[in-house]
Each structure stands twice: as C-alpha cells, then as structure tokens.
C-alpha cells in the first residue's frame, strides 16, 4: 500500500485499540495504564479512553487487587469462530459423541489458553449417571490429564513460557507435573487418578495438527460402571480414545509433512 493510500485509510482509534490488545496478549502479568502508554508511545489520556471502550466491550479487565489490565477470554470467544478452532470442534464433535455413546463414558475436548486448560467441547454419554466438565471451564494446568498431554510434546522454551503463564503453584505440584511429562510423551496418552474427584480416572489423548504439535486433548473422566447395557474397562476405553484421537489428528492434517 502506498503512503497516499495509507493516509487515506488511516483509522487512528482502531490502531490504538489493536496496539493495546496486541501488547496485552504478550503480557501474562498484565500492565498498568501508565505502562501501556509508555510502551506504545501514547499519552495516558489516549490510553485511558481506549481502555474504557475495551473494558465496556469485554476485551480487557482491571484486576481486582491491582491497577493492571489483562485480556479477558473475549478474544478467545471471537477466535473460536475462526476456521481453525471451528474446524477442530466440528471435526471432533461428531466423533466424540459416537464414541461416548459406544463406550458409555462422557468426554471433553480442551486446549491451552493463558496458561490454563480451557474446555471447548463436551459430550455426554447416554447413561443416567454421568461425570462431565462444564463447557468453557478454565482449569489449572497442573490438575489435569489434558494439561499433561498438551505440555508433553513442547520444546523446553515453550514449556517454560507455559509454566510462567500458569502462575505460581506449590513446588511439589509443579514437580509432579513435570515428572509426568516424559511418560506421557513415551506412551502417547495420559492415564491417572483424577486430582479433583475421588474415584474418577482421567484418560487423555492428544490431537495433533499438520505441524506435529498437540492442538487439543480429548479426555474421558472414566468411571467404572456396575450395571448398564454398555460396560467397558478402562483399558478398552483408553484404546478406543487413542484410536479416535489418531483419526482426528489425521483429519487435522497430522502427518502431512512426512
């Protein structure tokens, strides 16, 4: 675009708003109004007006215990309409429901968002008694099988960034999380007792994209049924889940670079 065209189509307010969103997206701890203004080379009054609009529209929020601004999940909600994530949920939804009906276990699909596990799809089995996770739930990285699956294939630098975004946790919980990753990577799935509900065994498998990295994790909060028309063992459920995740990965383009 030429300089004349650039001048013709200038939208200063829009540019300032986008600058703020892009800046906050890279700041896990958030920034104050003064820090935002200084970094962007703007006046505090300019930034204040833009922040008020972004807060009103739900894109940023002010921390309750400080004067730092953070992005909300509104950006994710908008991005969820974008083809890659929409394709992921579209591809996975039907397959997950078919498997849930066949093995009589509920399951959910999760991704990483701001250092936490975010549930983007959830299906229930046909049984009267179910164990499910709320759609849209944000869960601590360290408390989930999904988090271990999504982290197990990360390079050292990417993993360090993820742990920084996840925030402070007790040292023993963090150590246990890191200790699990090599085994998850070697097996290709995570299976462990739930860290939040007694009696539930979480079984999670990765969905890879064309680049070979996990973009999502499909997880069964497995419960052992004592009666019903469809009773499968944890081993049978795990095998079926891994097969489905592999098929979802293929449909997402995994292996295309081989």
Buried (B, 14 or more C-beta within 10 A) or exposed (E): EEEEEEEEEEEEEEEBBEBBBEBBEEBBEBBBBEBBBEBBEBEBEBBEBBBEBBBEEEBBBBEEEEEBBBBBBBBBEEEBEEEEBEEBBEBBBEBBBEBBBBBBBBBBBBBBBBBBBBBBBBBBBBBEEBBBBEEEBBBBBBBBBBBBBBBBBBEEEEBEBBBEBBBEBEEEBBEBBBEBBEBBBEEBBBBBEBBEEEEBBBBBBBBBBEEBBBBBBBBBBBBEBEEEEEEBEBEEBBBBBBEBBBEBBEBBBBEEEE
